[in-house]
């Protein structure tokens, strides 16, 4: 559990700089330059991510059960993950209505992912991992909504359709092929 907590602290800590110290972040970017800042941010994020994944894997070897979720909740996760994938894609596809309307679709995708996985997983490691991401996403979304809006291009139907189609394809690929291979757990 220690490695998981350390990984979460580093990964979510790096991703919380803008929430907790946006002015300091701006000053560091000014002092260091954009590329060195992004390099340091990426290295710290990757270190935290590797520790988090390794630590989470360790918690699965000797699980501590907090509660036993009902079998049917795995279907709820599958349903929540469809819009989560579409929102994740919406963060990257230009000129889509979802990003224009919601502003921060990736953070909303993280919220859906974390919340749904909390429902269907009752091990302590799961609760720590998904709970930490859910709490982070709530605070990050709130902080992001307080910042001045970024000017975006006018959304288009083509951008929105592309977002939904790519999101659905990504969901199907992950749900029916990659989840079991990468995570070791079948979706249903």
Secondary structure as GFF3:
##gff-version 3
##sequence-region A 1 188
A	DSSP	alpha_helix	2	14	.	.	.	ID=ss1
A	DSSP	alpha_helix	17	20	.	.	.	ID=ss2
A	DSSP	alpha_helix	22	32	.	.	.	ID=ss3
A	DSSP	alpha_helix	34	61	.	.	.	ID=ss4
A	DSSP	alpha_helix	73	90	.	.	.	ID=ss5
A	DSSP	alpha_helix	97	102	.	.	.	ID=ss6
A	DSSP	alpha_helix	105	120	.	.	.	ID=ss7
A	DSSP	alpha_helix	124	146	.	.	.	ID=ss8
A	DSSP	alpha_helix	157	173	.	.	.	ID=ss9
A	DSSP	pi_helix	174	178	.	.	.	ID=ss10
A	DSSP	alpha_helix	179	182	.	.	.	ID=ss11
###
